[in-house]
Amino acid sequence: MLQQWIRPRPLALGALVLCAALAGLPGRAAAAQCDEACLKSVMDGYLAALQAHDATRLKVAPNVRFTENGVAIPLGEALWVTFSSLGSYRHDFFDPAGGAVASYVTMRENGTPGYLMVRLKLVAQQLTEIETVVNRDAPASLTQPAYEPLWDQVEPKAQRLTRQQLIAGALGYMRAVALEKGSLAPFGESCIRLENGMVMALGPHDQPPVPLRPLARDDDWAAAVRASLGMGCAKQIDTGVYAFITEYDNARFPLIDVDRQIIFSVFDFRRRGTVKTVTMPNGRTYPMMPSTQWPNEVLNTEAWKFQNGKITRVEAVFLGNRTYKQGTGWSGGRKGEKRPP
C-alpha cells in the first residue's frame, strides 16, 4: 500500500482497483474507505518522503495546507530540509471515518535528537491537511519508553464512550489542569502520562515504564514532579504542581478512535506568568520553572486512552514557550477557559 502514496512509483493492481473505486466517491465517503492499513500506508509514505527530502512524492490536493509549529509554510521547507533520520519509536493514531491519521515519532534533525508529531487529513486520495509539531533538541527522545500495547487494545462495546463523550472527557482533562481541580477529569486509578518522552504522572500502583532518571537537583520543579509520582493524575493536579498553566484554548479533536477509546487533540495551554512556587504535600516549597515566569503558551498535541470510561494513559508531544495567544495555526478550535487571577 505504501506505493499508493508516493508519486514516482507504479501502483500495484490492487491499489489501482482501490483508487478507481475511491475516485467516484464524495470526499468523506472516500476517506472512510481508507481503513487503518491504508492510513498507515499514507503515513509511511509521508515519513519516507520526509526522509528523502522530497515533498513532491506526496499526493496532495491543490489547496493542501501545511504547518510546522503552528505556522503555515510552503510544503517542502523547514524540517523537510534539515531532517536526518527516524528514531526507533512510533505511535500511530487512526480515524478511518474522518480520513485522519497522526503519529508521534522520535527523529534526528541535523543529527540532533527530537520529537515529531505529524497529522494528515485525506480526502479523495489526496492530502488536504498536514500539521506538524517539532520538539527540537530533545535528548529525552533517546530514552523514550517503549510503545505500550495497551494503546492497541479494543475496549468492550459495553464500556465504550461515544465520540461526544470522549471529547467531553478530554475537555475535562484540559479544564482540570487549567482550573487546578483534578476531579474535573475522569481519571482512572491507573494513570500514566508521558510528555515529550518523560514520565510525568503515575497511579498509586503503576510502575514507571522506564527507569526514572536521577534528578540534577532536589529543590527545583522537576523535584516537585518527582515527589508527585504515584499520587495518581487527579491528586497530582490538586497539589498545584501544574498551577502555572492558567488557561486552555483552541482545542480541536481531529482523530477519535471509538473502538480503542482514544482521542487525539491539538490545543494551547497558556501560562499567565504569575505563579511563582508550589508547596507540595511533603511540606517543601519548590520554584516553578523559569520558562513559566512570563506570559507564554504551549502548542500541545495530546492523546488520551480511556478504559471503562476513565483516562488511564496520556501521551503528549508539545512545543513550549511560544508567544502568548499565538494559537495553533488552525481554525475551528473551541474557546477555552482560564483560571481567575
C-alpha positions in Angstrom: 0.0 0.0 0.0 3.0 2.4 0.5 3.4 2.9 -3.2 -0.1 4.2 -3.5 1.0 7.4 -1.7 4.4 8.1 -3.3 4.1 9.5 -6.8 7.0 8.2 -8.9 6.5 4.5 -8.2 4.0 2.3 -10.1 0.8 1.2 -8.4 0.1 -2.4 -7.8 -3.1 -3.8 -9.4 -4.9 -3.9 -6.1 -4.1 -0.3 -5.4 -5.3 0.7 -8.8 -8.6 -1.0 -8.2 -8.9 0.8 -4.9 -8.1 4.1 -6.4 -10.6 3.6 -9.1 -13.2 2.7 -6.6 -12.5 5.8 -4.5 -12.4 8.2 -7.4 -16.2 8.2 -7.8 -17.0 8.7 -4.1 -17.5 12.0 -2.3 -14.8 13.3 0.0 -15.9 11.9 3.4 -17.1 8.6 1.9 -13.8 8.2 0.1 -12.0 9.0 3.3 -13.9 6.3 5.1 -12.9 3.7 2.5 -9.2 4.2 3.6 -9.0 1.8 6.5 -6.3 1.6 9.2 -3.9 -0.3 6.9 -4.5 2.3 4.2 -4.0 5.2 6.6 -0.8 3.6 7.9 0.5 3.4 4.3 -0.3 7.1 3.9 1.8 7.9 7.0 4.5 5.5 5.8 4.6 7.4 2.6 4.8 10.8 4.3 7.7 9.7 6.5 9.5 8.1 3.6 9.2 11.3 1.6 10.4 13.4 4.5 13.4 11.2 4.9 14.1 11.5 1.2 13.7 15.4 1.5 11.2 15.2 -1.4 7.7 16.5 -0.8 6.9 16.1 -4.5 6.5 12.4 -3.8 3.3 13.1 -1.9 -0.2 13.1 -3.4 -1.6 16.4 -2.2 -4.7 18.4 -3.0 -4.2 21.7 -4.8 -5.2 23.6 -1.7 -3.2 21.4 0.8 -2.4 23.3 4.0 0.9 22.6 5.8 2.0 23.9 9.1 5.1 23.5 11.2 4.8 24.5 14.8 1.6 26.5 14.1 2.9 28.4 11.2 1.7 27.9 7.6 4.7 27.5 5.3 5.3 26.0 1.8 5.4 22.2 1.8 9.0 21.1 1.4 10.6 23.8 3.6 11.8 23.8 7.2 12.1 20.3 8.6 11.9 18.9 5.1 15.3 20.4 4.5 17.0 19.5 7.8 15.5 16.1 8.7 18.2 13.4 9.3 16.5 10.2 10.2 13.7 8.5 12.1 14.3 7.1 15.5 13.0 3.7 16.9 9.7 5.0 18.4 6.5 5.5 16.5 2.9 5.7 17.9 0.1 5.9 15.3 -3.5 7.1 15.8 -6.3 6.3 13.3 -9.7 7.6 12.4 -10.8 6.0 9.2 -14.3 7.6 9.3 -12.6 11.0 9.2 -9.8 10.1 6.8 -7.3 11.0 9.5 -4.0 9.6 10.8 -1.4 11.0 13.2 1.9 9.8 14.5 4.4 10.5 17.3 7.9 9.6 16.2 11.4 10.1 17.5 13.8 11.6 15.0 17.0 13.4 14.4 17.4 16.8 12.7 21.0 17.6 11.5 21.9 14.8 13.9 20.2 16.3 17.0 17.5 14.2 18.6 13.9 15.3 18.9 10.2 14.5 18.6 7.9 15.0 15.7 4.1 14.9 15.5 2.5 14.5 12.1 -1.2 14.8 11.5 -2.6 14.0 8.0 -6.1 14.5 6.6 -7.0 12.5 3.5 -9.9 13.4 1.1 -10.4 11.6 -2.2 -7.0 10.0 -2.2 -5.2 13.3 -1.6 -3.7 15.0 1.4 -5.6 18.2 2.2 -4.1 18.9 5.7 -0.6 18.4 7.0 0.0 19.6 10.6 3.4 19.0 12.2 4.8 19.9 15.6 8.5 19.6 16.1 10.1 19.4 19.5 13.8 20.1 18.7 16.9 19.4 20.7 15.1 16.9 22.9 17.6 14.4 24.4 14.7 12.6 26.2 13.8 11.1 22.9 16.9 8.9 23.2 15.4 7.2 26.3 11.7 7.2 25.1 9.7 4.5 26.8 8.8 1.6 24.5 5.4 1.6 22.9 2.8 0.2 25.3 0.5 -2.4 23.6 -2.4 -1.2 25.9 -3.0 1.6 23.4 -3.9 -1.1 20.8 -6.5 -2.7 23.0 -10.1 -2.6 21.6 -12.4 -1.9 24.5 -15.6 -3.9 25.2 -18.6 -2.3 23.5 -20.5 -2.0 26.7 -17.7 0.1 28.2 -17.2 2.4 25.3 -17.9 6.1 25.4 -19.3 7.8 22.3 -17.3 10.3 20.3 -19.0 13.2 22.1 -18.4 11.6 25.5 -14.7 11.2 24.6 -14.5 14.8 23.6 -16.1 15.8 26.9 -13.6 13.6 28.8 -10.6 15.2 27.0 -12.0 18.7 27.7 -12.4 17.7 31.3 -8.7 17.0 31.4 -7.9 20.4 30.0 -10.2 22.0 32.5 -8.7 20.1 35.3 -5.2 21.3 34.5 -6.2 24.9 33.8 -8.5 25.3 36.7 -6.3 23.3 39.1 -9.1 20.8 40.0 -8.3 17.1 39.4 -11.9 16.0 39.9 -13.0 17.7 36.6 -11.4 14.9 34.6 -12.5 11.3 34.6 -9.1 9.8 35.7 -8.7 6.1 36.4 -6.7 4.7 39.3 -4.0 3.6 36.9 -2.9 6.8 35.0 0.5 7.0 33.3 1.3 10.3 31.5 4.2 10.8 29.2 5.2 14.3 28.0 7.9 14.6 25.3 9.1 11.1 26.5 9.3 12.0 30.2 7.3 10.2 32.8 5.2 12.9 34.4 2.4 11.1 36.2 1.8 7.6 37.7 -1.1 6.0 39.6 -0.5 4.5 43.0 0.1 1.0 41.7 1.7 2.0 38.4 5.4 1.2 37.7 7.5 3.6 35.6 7.7 2.4 32.0 11.4 3.3 32.1 13.8 3.8 35.0 13.4 7.3 36.3 16.5 9.4 35.6 18.5 10.8 38.5 17.5 14.4 39.4 20.1 17.1 38.9 18.7 18.9 42.0 16.3 18.2 44.8 14.9 21.7 45.1 13.5 22.6 41.7 10.3 22.0 39.8 11.4 18.7 38.4 11.9 17.5 42.0 8.3 18.6 42.8 7.0 16.5 39.9 9.1 13.5 41.1 7.6 13.9 44.6 4.1 13.7 43.0 4.6 10.5 41.1 2.4 7.7 42.4 -0.3 10.1 43.6 -2.5 9.5 40.6 -3.4 12.1 38.0 -6.2 13.8 39.8 -4.4 14.2 43.2 -1.3 15.4 41.4 -3.2 18.2 39.7 -4.7 19.1 43.1 -1.2 19.7 44.5 -0.8 22.7 42.3 2.4 21.4 40.6 0.9 22.5 37.3 -0.7 25.7 38.6 1.5 27.7 36.2 -0.9 26.6 33.5 -3.8 29.1 33.8 -5.8 28.6 30.6 -6.6 26.2 27.8 -7.8 27.3 24.4 -8.3 26.4 20.7 -9.0 22.7 21.3 -9.5 20.6 18.2 -10.2 16.9 18.1 -9.2 15.7 14.6 -8.9 12.0 15.4 -11.2 9.8 17.5 -11.0 6.0 17.7 -14.1 4.8 19.4 -13.2 1.1 19.3 -9.9 1.7 21.2 -11.3 4.6 23.2 -8.6 7.0 22.1 -9.0 10.7 21.3 -6.3 12.9 19.9 -6.3 16.7 20.3 -4.3 19.8 19.4 -4.7 22.8 21.7 -3.0 25.6 23.6 -2.1 25.6 27.3 -1.4 29.2 28.5 0.8 30.5 31.3 -0.1 33.8 32.8 3.4 34.1 34.3 2.3 34.9 37.9 2.6 31.6 39.7 6.0 31.5 41.4 6.1 28.5 43.6 4.2 25.3 44.7 4.1 23.8 48.2 3.8 20.0 47.9 2.2 17.6 50.4 5.8 16.8 51.7 5.8 20.3 53.1 8.5 21.6 50.8 8.1 24.6 48.6 9.6 24.5 45.1 10.0 27.2 42.5 8.2 26.9 39.2 10.3 26.5 36.0 11.9 29.8 34.8 10.0 29.4 31.5 6.7 29.8 33.3 7.6 33.2 34.6 6.4 35.3 31.7 3.2 35.1 29.6 3.6 32.4 27.0 1.8 29.3 25.8 2.4 25.7 24.8 1.4 24.3 21.5 0.1 20.9 22.8 -0.7 17.7 20.9 -2.1 15.1 23.3 -3.7 11.6 23.2 -5.8 10.0 25.9 -6.7 6.3 26.3 -9.9 5.6 28.1 -10.8 2.3 29.8 -14.3 1.8 31.3 -14.9 5.5 30.8 -11.7 6.6 32.6 -8.4 8.1 31.4 -5.7 5.5 32.0 -3.0 6.7 29.6 -1.9 10.1 28.3 0.8 10.9 25.8 1.9 14.3 24.6 4.3 15.9 22.2 4.4 19.7 22.5 6.3 22.9 21.9 6.6 25.3 24.8 7.4 28.9 25.4 5.6 30.3 22.4 4.2 33.8 22.1 1.2 34.4 24.3 -2.0 33.8 22.4 -0.2 32.8 19.3 -2.7 29.9 18.7 -2.3 26.6 17.0 -2.3 27.9 13.4 -5.6 26.2 12.5 -9.2 27.5 12.7 -12.1 25.6 14.3 -10.8 25.3 17.8 -13.1 25.6 20.8 -13.0 28.6 23.1 -11.3 27.6 26.3 -11.4 28.6 29.9 -9.0 30.5 32.2 -8.5 30.3 35.9 -9.3 33.6 37.7 -6.2 35.6 38.8 
